[in-house]
Amino acid sequence: MNLGALGINFAYVISAALFIFGLKMLSSPATARKGNLISALGMLLAIVVTLLASGLDYKWIILGGAIGGSIGLFAAYKVEMTSMPEMVALFNGFGGISSLILAWGAYHQHPQMSPFLAAIAFVSAFIGGVTFTGSMVAFGKLSGKISQQAVVFKGQHIINGAILAGAIGSAAIFCAVPGSWVGYLFFMVILLIALAFGVTSVIPIGGADMPVVISLLNSYSGLAACAAGFVISNNILIVAGALVGASGIVLTKIMCKAMNRSLANVLFSGFGTKTATSGTSDDGPQGEIRPATAEDVYYILEAADSVAFVPGYGLAVAQAQHVVRELGDLLEENDTEVSYAIHPVAGRMPGHMNVLLAEANVPYDQLVEMDDINPRMDTVDVCVVIGANDVVNPAALDDENSPIYGMPIIETHRAKTVIVLKRSMNPGFAGIQNALFFGDNTRMYFGDAKASIQALVAEFKS
């Protein structure tokens, strides 16, 4: 079926518009689901038009679509919300390897490329390879299959620099003679270097920085797709890749700002490999802790006029989002004002806490960003910290020797009473003790978060 150049480009314009509208709607939890559907509709339109216009052999397209669709459908139903960061890492990786294969296939079919087109093919293949293996390392760290600690060794930056220099040198030779066997040989060298660089560039980044890494790898996958679009002269792939690349970079900047760290510091500092040397490090207790029982916490919450929940990764691990919503409903029935304070880098990916709470049908208007909750924290009767650690640590504000000094936090220590739900006194990813736990207004409620909150729910119901 020949749609004609005008019909194809018109369909691509509609797809691009759907991408843009969908991306805009993703900026708000209230419209994110609809935005995701609109963007998916735009991609479906682009795929259908491309297949109808290209005269391809559909038996392989149908077979690949059936296999991929089945895997995606199975994963969508079986993967827990707590594993969404790992799933996103896999998606980024698959996007990267797709761009690599696309650039490789285009070069294999038409090796007599111009130097400019060869340079674009190099960009697509190199970034795609880095994205693939880097995302696989991120997946391993997030899923616990490899150490979440930053893996650093002497001369690591020199080795990475040498790898990058080797890639640039190989690219120069490839672009000079892409149609010869020498050009093909160096293109294969580029692929191997890209795959190696993805590992060596992500392995030294600790688990605390995974939200930044995921958003950056998402941007990489978009840039690789954009370059692949130039290689095969496909306008919609260029537009879609540019949108993903640009939005990923913006999100990465937001994540870095939320941690008060530069991107270079995230990528090259090996954050989390050692503790601070100040009094707020893991040198021992900073005072006396005040443990509380479920009955104690119940009486505190029952008397409160306002309660702010502050979720962290511990909420995800315990899969406690549904019982937290149930407790919130019970508090509202008790005429208590309930809100959920969300730190931008809480969890393992951007928006992780928003996703978990949305799954539990927590009302969107109860989700409050850090910059909105902090100015009125003094008026909050009770802050309930569930599995969060570094993002509520006062050392970020007042200890210049702390590795997290300067990082914006949710200032729970200013609330009238703080209830901290934790399994133990172990420090967070930064490896430092949390002064919040020893505050005069803090009560430590130890145990599994889900079981602890279920006990509170039982107290309210009885």
N, C-alpha and C positions, 0 to 999 in steps of 0.2 A: 504494500500500500504506500503510495507516494503522496505525502501530505503537502509537499511543496515548501520551499524555504520560508515563504511568508507565513504559512500556517504553523510551521514548526516554531519559528521565532515568536509568534503571537502566543502560542501555548507556553513557551518558556517565560515570556513576560508575566503571564498569569501565575505561573509557578513561583517566579521570583517574588511577586507581590504577596503570595500566600506565605512564603518563607519570612518575609519582612514583618507582615502582620502577626504571624505566629510567634516570631522571636520577640516582638514587642509585648505580646500577651504573657510570655514566660516571665516577665519581670515582676509579676504580682502573683502570690499564691492563689488569689481568688479566680484568676483567669488562666493559670498555667496549664491546666488540663485541656481547656479549649484551644489554647495556643499550640499545644503539642499536636492535637488532632488536625488543626489547620495546616501546620507545617508538614505533617505526614501526608495530607491530601495533596499539597503542592509537590512533594517528592513523588507520589504515585502518578500524578499527571505527567511529570517530567519523564519518568521511566516509561510509561505507556507510549507517549509520543515518540521517544527516542527509539523504542523497539519497533514501532509501526513504520517509522521513517527509514530505518537502516537496512531492512530486508535481511534480517538475521535468520539463522537456522533455529527455530523456536524449540526444538526438542531438548537442546542443552539448556536453554533459558528456562524452560518449564521445569526441567529436572532440578537445576540449581535453585530455582525459586521455591520449589516444593520442599527440598531438603533444608534450605536456610529458613524458610517460613516455619517449618515444623520445629526446628531447634529454637527459634525465637519465641514461638508460642509456648513451648514447653518451659523455657526459661522464665517467661513472663509470669507464668502461673506458679512455678515451683520455687523461684529464688525469693528468699525472705527479704523484707525491707531493710533489715540490718546488713544485708549483703549487697545493697545497691552500689556502694562505692566500688566494690570489686567488679560489679557488672559494668559500671561506667568505664572503668579502666580497660576492660576487655573490648568494649565498643570503640574506645579510642584506638586501641591497638589494631583492631580489625579494619578500621578506617585507614590507618597508616599503611598496613600491608596491601590493602586494595589499591591505593595510589601507587605504591611501589610496583605492583604487578602490572597495573595499567600502563605506567611509563615504560616498563620493561617490554611489555607486549607491543606497544607502539614503536619502540626503537627496533625491536626484532623484525617487525614487518617492514619498516621503512628506515633502514640504517643510514641511508644517504641524507642525513639531516643537515640543516644549516647550523653553524656554530651557535647561533642564538637559540634555536630550538633544542639543540643538544644540551645547552646550559640549563634550559627549563626542565628537560628530562632529568638531568642530574639533580636539580633542586627537588623535584617530585619524588624521585627514588630515594635520595638521601634522607629527606625529612620523613618520608614514609617509613623507611627502615628504622630510623631513630625512634619514631613514635611507636612502632610495633614492639620492639624489644624493651623500650623504656616502659611502655604500658604493661608488658608482661611482668617486669620487675615490680612495678607499682601494685599490680594484682597480687603478686606473691607476698609483698609486705602487708597489704591490707587484709589478706586472707590468713595470714600467719604461717604460710608455707615456707617463707624465708624470714630471717630476723627483721623486725621492724626498726632495729637500731641502725643508725648511719654507719655504713661500712667504709672506713677510711684507712689509708695506708700511706707511708712515706712516698713522696713523689707522684701522688695521684694526679694532681693538677698538671704536672709536666707530661704524664702519659696521655691524659685527655687532650692536651694541647698538641702533642705529637700525632695523635689519631686524627684530630681535626686538620692539621697541616697536611697529613697524608691524603685526606679526602680532597682537599683543595688542589693539591698537586695532581692527583689522579684525574680530577675533573678537568684541569687545564689540558692534559694530554688527550682525554676523551673528546673534549669539545674541538680540539684542533684536527683530529682525524677520526670522526665518529663512524665513517663507513668502512674502515679497515679492520683487520683482525686485531690490531693493536688497540684501536678504539673500543672494540667489543670486550677485549681482555680487561682494560682498565674500567669499563663500566661494571664488570663483575666484581672487580676489586672494590669499587665504590659501594656496591651492595653489601659486601662483607664488612667493610669499614663502618657503614651506617648501622648495621645490626650490632656490631661490637660497641659502637659509641653510645647506642641507646642503653646498654647495660651499664657501662662505666660512668655515664652521666647521671643515672638515677640511683644506683646502688649506694652512693654516699649520702643520700638524703634520708633523714629519719622520718618515722611515722607521723610525728607532729606536723610535718610540713606537707603531708599528702594532699590536703585540700588545694594547696598552691600547685603542686605537681600535676594533679588531675586536670585542673583548669588549663595549665600550660600545655599539657599533652593534647588536650582537646583543641587548643589553638593550633598546635602543630599538625594535627590530622586535617584541619580545615585548610591550612596553607599548602599541605601536600596535595589535597584534592584540587585546590585552585590551580596549582602548577600543572597537575595532570590534565585539567581542562584546557589549558593552553596547548599542551602536547597533542591532544586529539581534536583541538578546535571545537570544543563543546561549550557554548556560552553559559548554559545553566549550571554546569559543573564549576565553571569559573565563579559565577555569582554565589552559588551555595557554599563553595569553599571559602570565598572571601568573607561571607557573613559569619561562618563558624570561626574562622581565624581571627577576625576582628573582635567578635563577642568574647572569644576565649582570652584574648589579650586584655580586654577591659576587665573581665572577671578576675584574671590573675592579678591585675593591679589592685583591684578591690581587696582581694585576699591578702596581698602584701601589706596594704595600708592597715588592714584589721590586725595585723601582727606587728605593725610598726617596723618592718624589715624590708630591705630592698630585695629585688629578685635575685641579684648576684649573691646576697647573703644567704638566701634560701638554697640556691643551687651549689654553692661552694663552701659553706661554712661547716658542714657536718654537724648541724645543730642536734643536740640530744646525746652526743657521745660522752660528755662528761658533765659533772654537776658544777654548780657555782661554788665559790669559796667563801661566800658571805654567811651571815647568821641565818638567812632564810633558805640556805641550801639544805641538803639532806644530812646535816651535821648532827641531828638529834632533835628532841622535842624543843619547841619554842615557848612552852608554857604548859598549862594543865588543860587537858581536854575534858569536856563535859558530856558524857554519853547520855543518851535518852532512850527510853522504851517507847513502844507503840502507844501506850496509854499517855505518857508524857507529851508526845508529839500531838496526839489527838486533842488534848486539852488546850495546847497552844494554838492549834489551827481552829478549833471550835470557837475560840474567843476572838479571832482575828477579823478585822473588817476588810483587809486586803491581803491577798496572797499572790506572790509571783513565783512561778516555777521556772527554774533555770536548768534546762536539760543539757547533757553532755553525752559523750560516747558510751558511758556506763548505762544510760537509758537504752541505747540501741542494743548493747550486749545482753542486757536483762530482758529485752523485748517487753518493756514496761509501759509502752505508750498508751495502750488501751486502758490499763488500770489507772494511769495518771489522769486520763480523760474522765474516767468514772469518779475518781476522787474530786476532780475539778467540778463535776456536775453536783456532787454532794455538797461541796462548799458553797456553790451558787444557791442551792436550795436553802442553805443556812444564811443567806443574804450577805455572802462574802464576795467581794470583787476579785475575780480571778484573771490572771494574765500569764503569758508564757514569754519570758525574755530570751531572745535568740542571739547568741554571739555569732558573727559571720564565719568563724573558723571552727565552731563546735562540731565534733564528729569527724568523719573521714573524707568528706567531700563538700563542696559548696552547696548549701541548702539541705544538708543531711537531716538536721533536726526538723526543718520545715516539712520534709517528705514524710518523716516518721509520724509527726503530729497530724499531718493531713490524712495519713492512712487511718488514724484513730478518730477522724472526723472532728478534730478540735476546730472550733469556729475561727475563721481567718482573722476576724477583728480582735481576737484575743492574743494573736501573735504580735509581739512588740520587739522592735529592733533595739540593739544596744544603745544607740544614740538617743532613743526616745525614752527608754526606761531609766537611764542613769540620772537625768536631771530631777526625777521625782522619787528616787530611791529612798530618800529620807522619810517619805510618807508611807512607805510600804511596811505593813505590820510584820509579815513573815515572808522571807525568801526561802524557798525549798530548792536546794541545789541537788540535782539528781545525776550523779556520775560525771559532773564537770569538775575540772581541777585547775589547770593553768589559766583558763579564761576567766577565773574568778579570784585569782591569787593577788592579794594587795601588794606583793613584792614588785609587781609590774609598775606600781605607782611610786613607791617610796624607797626602793632598794637599788641604788645605782650599780651595785655589783652583781645583781641578778641577771641571768641570761635572758630573761623576759622583760627586763626593765624598758619601759616606754611602750610596751604593747597595750593597746586599749583593752580594758576588761569590763565585764559587767560588775559594777561596784556593789556587790551584795553585802559587803561588810558595813555599809551605811544603813542597811535596813534595821528595824527595831529588833528583830530576832531572825537568826539564820539557822535553818535546819539542813544539815549536810548528810545526804545518803551516800554511803560508801561501804564497800566490802571490808576495807582495811585502811590503815594510814599510809599505804604506799603512795609515793609521789607520782605525778603525771609524767607526760613524755619529756618535759624539760628536766626531769630528774631532781627537782628541788622540793623542799618541804613547803606546804601551803600555810602561811600565817593565819589565814581565815579560820582554820580548824581550831586555833587556840584563842580566838577572840572571846571577849567577855559575853558577847551576845550570841555565841554560836553553840549549838547542841549537835553532837555527832550521833546519828542514828545508823548504827552498823548493820550490815546484812545485805543480802541480795535485794536489789532495788524493787523488783516485781513483788517478791514476798513481803517486803517491808511495807509497800504501799497497799497491798492486799490486806495487811493487818490493820492499816489505818481505815480502809474502806469498811472492814468488819466492825471497827470501833464506832464509826458513824452510823452504821446500819443498826447497831445494837442499842 
